[in-house]
Amino acid sequence: MFDTVRDDLRATLDEIRAAGLHKPERVIGTPQSATVEVTQGGRPGEVLNFCANNYLGLADHPEVIAAAHEALDRWGYGMASVRFICGTQEVHKELEARLSAFLGQEDTILYSSCFDANGGVFETLLGPEDAVISDALNHASIIDGIRLSKARRFRYANRDLADLETQLKEANAGGARRKLIVTDGVFSMDGYVAPLAEICDLADRYDAMVMVDDSHAVGFVGAGGRGTPELHGVMDRVDIITGTLGKALGGASGGYVSARAEIVALLRQRSRPYLFSNTLAPVIAAASLKVLDLLESADDLRVRLAENTALFRSRMTEAGFDILPGDHAIAPVMIGDASEAGRMAELLLERGVYVIGFSYPVVPQGKARIRVQLSAAHSAEDVNRAVDAFIAARAELSG
């Protein structure tokens, strides 16, 4: 049987390569940082890293690493269990309490990833008599999580408040018992920020709850790094926040749902990814506590990240590149053609700048781009080198 399947799979893989959509995996031989060493899949040697989610540069921070070493000695390597059996340590409860306080929510529940967190919310909270209203550009984990639920599904155009209101009216007309509006806080492929204040206003008007996946914001967006709800002054109006420990908060793995107490309590009893997945490794939980300590005095890192972002965006715009507008550290350089985006990424790597070309199905057809991600670990010299490499790669590509 598999001989037939193998031929079909090979044909599909050949089509992916022919369309310029193949996504190679480069191998690095160093810790995640502003510079990394590529050992396989491209020009070998040290390169500037402009494609990681390491927004605050904490992935190799010495205090985070020291906390991880200490946690290994104290708590061990792994739990080998789920939370309700024998998988809950003091460090897990402490991290949940700290995240709740940091995000201004009543309680928090940890997951092995934010993908699992988003996968565990909708089926637990919503039934066939309910409605979920989702932004069209929400993360794949939200889309997949919604598919697991039996709730009626409504979709509104990206950040389009008029369309959101239309969908809320339709949900009301259909007699929805509960209504949940769900949006990314920052849309990962574009760097656009959701208009949360206006979304909360509509939620109040139509008696809906609000859920925000703030994975690309927590730690560095908002005055205290508490994400898009803080940025928009709606921390007390958002009912559910999901996020990851794998980006600005240390860069390892793990996710969470921070929400109203009753929501978290029900998730602990009914959320399948929580009930049937191993507990977050204690070393990650302990290191994440150190990250939260560092965030209390991380204003300098947030300022440096903002300065690097502004420098890159301004220089690239002056050089005539098409960058989606905004001030987020995600700075998409729009290319259009998938093959061209992949080729430009290769040329940049040859010039010592590690970036990735994004194409379908990660982004829509014809919207290929290089998603540059700035970090507080970068220097101004690093940023200028990256821009110069973009200019040189474009000249070679067009020549």
N, C-alpha and C positions, 0 to 999 in steps of 0.2 A: 504493500500500500504506500509506504513512504517514498518509494521511487517516483511515483506520480506526483506526490506532494513536493518532493525535492525539486523536480523540474519546474513546478509552478512557482515555488519560492525563489529559485534562481532567476526565473524570468522577471519576477517582480523586482528583485534586487538590481538586475540589469537595467530595468526601466528607471529605477531611482537614480542610478549612476548616470544614465544617458541624459536625464533631465537636469543634471547638476544639483540634485537634492541629497546626495550621499553625505552623511555626517561622520567624518573620521574622528577617532578619539586619539588625541595627542597625549603622550605620557610624560609626566614631569617627575623629576627625581629629587625634588626639594620640598620643604614645607610651603604651604600657601603663603604668598607674600606679594609685595609690590613688584618684586622680580622673582622669576622662577627659572629653573633649568629644564629645558625640553630635552628628553632623552630618546623619544621615538615619535614619529609622525610629523616631522618638520625639521627645520634648521636646528642642529644640535647646539647647545650652549645656553648661556644666560640671556633671558629676554625680559622686557618690561611686560607686566601682566595687567592688561586692561579689560579682562573679561570675567573676573570673579565677582561674587557678591560680598566681598570682604570690605564693605563700605568704610568701616572705622579702623581697619587694619589690625583687628584683634585676633585673627586666626593664629598668629604666631607670637602673640604678646607674652613676654616672659612670665608675668604674674598669672595669666590664664594657664600656661603650661605648668607652672609650679603647683597651682591648685589641682590640676588634673593628676599630677604625680602623687600628691598627698592623698587624693581621693582613692587612687588605686590601692595604696597601702591600707587605707582605713576601711573602704567599702567593698573592695574587690573589683573584679573585671566586669561581671554581668550578673543579672538576677536569675536567669534561667526560669522565669515564671512571669505570669501576668499579675496585675496589681491586686486583684481581689483574692488571690490564692496566697502566695508568699512573696509578692514582688513589690511591696511598698516599704521603703526605708525612710528614715527621718529626713534624709537629704531631698527626697522627692516631695515630701510635704512642705519642707522649707522653701523649695523653689516655687511651688505652686502659690504659697502665701506671698512670696516676694514679687512674683509676676502680677498677682492680683493688686497689690499695693502700687506697683509701678504703673500699671495700666488704668488704675482707678476703677477696677471691677470688683464684684463681691467674691468671686471664687474663680479658680483656674484648674483645669484638668490637663495633664500631660499626655502626649501621644508620641509614637516613634517618629513621626514626620508630620508636617503640616498637611501633606497630601492625605494622610490618614485622618487628621483632625477634620478637614473639610469633608472627607468621606463618611465621617461618623455623625455629623450634625443633622442633616436633612431627614434621613430615614427615621431618626429617633424622635424628632420634634414634630414632623409633619405627616399627616395622613391624607387619604384621598379627598377629604373634605376641605383641605387647606390649599394654599397657593404660595408659590415661590416666584418672585419677580427678580430676574437676574440680568445684570449688564451683559451686553453681547460680547464684550471682550474679556470677560472674567477668566481666571486661570483654569486650566484643564481640570485641576482637582475639584474645583467648585462644580464644573459641568458634570464630571463623573459622579460626584456626591449627590447632585440633584437627580441624576438618572436612577440612583438606588432607591429614591423615595417614590411614593405613590401620589405625591402632591401634584396639583395642576401646575403646569409650567408656563410662565410668561417671560418674554425677553424684551428688553428695551435697548434702543441704540445707545452706543457708548456715550455715557455722561449726558444723555439727552433727557432733560427733566420733563419736557412736554410729553415725550413718549412714555416715560416712566409713569406720569400721571394717567395717561391713557390706559396703560396696562393695569394700574391700580383700580381704575373705574371698571374695567372689564372683570377683574377678579371679584370686586364687590358685586357686580351684576350677576356673577355666577354663584353668589351665595357663599363665598369662601369663609370658613370659620376663623382660621388664622392666616395672616399674610406676613410673609418674610421677604423684605428687600435685601438682596445680597450684592455686594460690589467689592472689587479690589480697592484698597486704599490708594495704591499706585499700580498702574497697569504696566506689567513687567516688560512688554515688548515696545512700549511707546514712552514710558516715563511720565505719562499724564497722571494727574492727581484727581481723584473723584471729588465732586462738589458735595461734601458730606453735610454741610449745614442745610443746604437746600433739600437734600435727600431726607434728612431728619424732619424738616418742615412738612414734606409730603407724607412722611410716615405718620406724623401726628395727625394730619388732616384726615388720613384714611385708616387710622387705627391699625398700623402695621408695625412690625418689629424691624430692626435694622441690624444687619450682620456685615462686618468688614474683615476681609483678609488683608492684614497690614504687613505682610511679610517683607515687602520692599520699602518699609518706612520706619518700623520700630527700631529705635536706637539712635536715629539721626534726623528724623523729620519731627518738627515741633520744637518749641523752645527747650524742653527738657528731654527730647528724644523719645517722647511717648507716642509718636506716630501721627497719622492723619487726623484722628479724633482730637488730639491736642492742638494740632495746627489750625483746625477749624472751630475750636472751642465747643466741641460736642461730646466730650468724654463721658458726661452723665446722660447722654441721649442715645448712645449706641448700646444695643442689647447684647451683642455677641462680637467678640474680636477673636479672630484666629491669626496665628503667626508661626514663625519658625525660629528655632535657635541656630539655624544653619546659614544665616546671612550676616547681618551686622552684629548679632549677639554671639559672636565667637566662631561661627562658621562650621560647626561640627554637624549635628543632625538633631532631630527632635522637633516636635511642634506642640501647640497648646490651643485650647479654647478657653478664653477668659470671658466670663459672662455673668449674668444674674445668677444668684445662688441656686434657684430652683432648676434652671437650665443645666448647670453643671451637675447637680445632684442626679437628674434624670440620665444624663450622659453616662455617669458612673454605673448606672444600672442597666442601660439598654444599648449603649453605643458599641457596635460590634468590633471596630478596629481597636477600641480600648480594651474590651473584654477578652479578645482573642489574640492579642499581640503582646510579645514580651515587653516588659517594662523598659523605659528609657535607661540606658546604661548609667550607673551611678557616677561614673567619671564625668560624663557629659553634664549631668545635673549639678555636680559640685563646681565644675568649671564655669557653668552658666551663672551660678551665684556670684562668682568672682567677676564675671562680666557685668552683672548688675551693679556690683560695687564700683567698678570702673566708670560706669555710665553716670554716676552721681557727680563725677568731676571730669566729664568728657567734653566740656564746652570747647576746648581747644581743638579736639579732633573733629567736632562738628563744623567749626569755623574753617579748619583747613580743608575739609571735604567740600564745603561750599565754595571756597576760593579756587580749588582745583577744578571744580565743575564749571564755574564761571569762566575761568581761563580757557579751558578746552572748548567750551561752546562758542565763546567770542572769537577765538582764533580760527576755528573751523568754519564759522559763518563768514568771517572776513575772507577766507580762502575760497569761498564759493561752494562749500559742501552743503548738501541738503540735510539739515538736522531738524528733527521734530522739535517744536518750540517747548520751552519750559525751563525750569531751573533744577530739576532732579538730577541725581548722579547717574541715572540711566540716560545716555545721550545717543539715540539711534541715528546712525549715518545711513541715510536711505540710498540704496543702490538700484533696486527694481528687479533686475535680472538675477536669478539665483546663481547661475554659473559665474557671472561677473563678480558677485559678492564673494563667492568662494575663492575666486582667483585673487581678488584684492586682499583677502585675509592671508593667502599664501605669500603674496608679495610683501605684506607688512611683517609677517614672521621672518622673512629673509632679512628684513631691515631691523630686526630685534624688537618687534612689537607684537605681542600675542593677543590676538582678537579672533572672534569667530563670526563667520557669515551665517546669518539666520535666514532660512527659507521655508517653504511649505513642507510639512503641515504646521510648523511652529508659528509661522505668520502666513497671512493670505497670499495666494498666488499673485505674482507680480509686485509684491511688496517686500522683496528681499532686502536685507539690511545688515550692517555690522553694528551690533549693540555694544557700544563702548560703555564701560562702567568705571567710574572714578573711585578712588579710595583716598582716605586720609593718609595712608601710608605712602602715597606718591608725593614727590617733590614737584615744584614748579618746573624744574629742569626735565623731569620725567614727562610731564605733560607737554612741554614744548617739543621734546624729542618725538613724542607720539604724533603730534600734528605735522611736524616736518616729514615723518615717515609716510603719513597719509598723502601729503602733497606729492612726494616722490613716487609712491605706488600708483597714484592716479595718472601721473605723467607716463609711467611705463605702460600702464594698462591701455591708455588711449593712443600711445605712440606706435 
